[in-house]
Structures are given as structure tokens and as C-alpha cells.
Amino acid sequence: MAGAKGRSSSGAGDPARTLELLWRDGSAAPAGRRGPRQGLTVDAVVDAALALADAGGLDALTMRAVAQHLGVTPMTLYTYVPGKAELLDLMLDAVFLRMGRPPFRPEESWRSRVTAVADANRALHLGHPWLVELRIVRAPLGPGVMNKYEYELGAFEGLGLDDVARDSALTYVLGFVQAGARAELDARAEERESAMSDGEWWEAHEPLLARALDETRFPLASRVGEAAAVAYDGLYDADHAYRFGLERVLDGLAALAGTRSGRDAGEGEGGVGGGRGAAGRSC
């Protein structure tokens, strides 16, 4: 994970100042603060930071780099955003706020709704790879985070889960998506850095791998590994891994709903409600 502690974590800035900025009215400089007003806005600062992070990750994101991107001095930038910690929270909330949230249809199954939520979060991570670098433990409770949480909780309507279990279920789904996106992004990065696809790498190292893959010593690994290599043509199939895993996640939630159907509403384990659950732990 890139960056030092406090610079790559959500919720590391001044909470009061962060909330003020998150729920701003869109004016150039925050109310009551001095500074130039030549058209620069907090939104423009956030957009510049997003462009830098999307292109180069969190290592590319510094206040000086954002200022240069905007053509202003770092001191001018601090008029709008007090520091990198607060800026990270603004960026996180901004990408959440801009996610598409099509209304769930009454006839839509809960599996279809949860799949749509998972797909949207996967696309978010792959479109903004820096998200997997960011420790999201205390997500900023801005409009993006809260609208996302409210919407995604609705995907579990009709599953028969109490409020605490619903929050835990959402956290479970989002955790699966995040882990899968990190693996997919790692595979992409490895392919770029090595200038070799998975298939090319396996082919180039086949003699060495053949020596390690002793069929008599590792019969199960040899058989299954060969079958998978043939099935996927030697390539890492990120989409297959995601779809297979998501179906198992949904199967687990269906089983959970079945085992809980006769329980009282207050018997759930894990998670906390009241906006402190999935909204504050995961993206």
C-alpha cells in the first residue's frame, strides 16, 4: 500500500473541517476563509487530484502536484483544502457521489440487485485503481458515502435480513469486490511491468515449471492445474474469477437468509447500524 500512515487513509484529517468541505455549497472558497477567488473551486481542486491519482496512483498525489496541475501556488491551494488528508476524503466522497444509481425495479430479484451493486463497485475500483491503495476504515460521512450506503442497502430488500445482518451482508459483498479488484489490478500491473502476458510468461518458463510440477508428488495439483490451464488457455481470467466468486457470495447470502427466517429481528451477528457499518468501513 502506497504512502505513509495518515496520508493514505480515510478519516485522517480534521473531522470538523472535512465535514464542512464535504457538505459545502459549491462556492469557490469556503465561507469565512480568506483567499483568492479567481474561479478556483473546491470541486476543481478535487477534480485535479482525481486526475493525478487516476493516472499515477496515490504516489503521484501531492499538494504541490495538484497546485501545478491547476496552475496555482501551493499556498493558494491550501486556501481551499487544508491538506492531503482532507483532500483524500473529498476525492473518495466525490467518486462515490458520481456513481450511477439506477432505481431498483419492484420485480427485480435481490440477486439481480446485489449483482448490480457488485458490478458497479468493481467498475469503480478498476476505473480508479488508487482506491485499492487507500485504507478506507473511517470513510468520510459526506453526501457521496451516505447516498451510496443508502442505495446499496436497498439491494438487500426482500432477503429477510434484519438491519444488522443487512449491513454485514453489504460489507461482505463489498469486501469480496475490493479483493477481486485488487487481484485484477495487480495482474494488470504485472503484465505491464514484465511486458509479458500470462500466457507468454508460462510459455517462457515452462521448462522450469515442469521440473517443479512433479505429478507423482503433487498428483492433485498437477491434474487440476493442467485442467485449469487448458480451460483458460493459460491466461488469468479475471472476469471468470469474479463471476464465479460473486455467485458463491450470493449463494451464501441465500443460505443465510434461509437459516435466519425463523429468528427474531434482533439476533444478528457482526456489523453496526446507524451509518457506522459498511458506510464507515468499506467502499
Secondary structure, DSSP 8 states (H G I E B T S, - for coil): --S-TTTSBTT-S-HHHHHHHHT--S-SS-TT-----SS--HHHHHHHHHHHHHHH-GGG--HHHHHHHHTS-HHHHHHH---HHHHHHHHHHHHHHTS------TT--HHHHHHHHHHHHHHHHHHSGGGGTSB-SS---SHHHHHHHHHHHGGGTTS---HHHHHHHHHHHHHHHHHHHHHHHHHHHHHHHHT--HHHHHHHTHHHHHHH--TTTSHHHHHHHHHHHHHTTTS--HHHHHHHHHHHHHHHHHHHHHHHTTS-TT---S---TTSSHHHH--
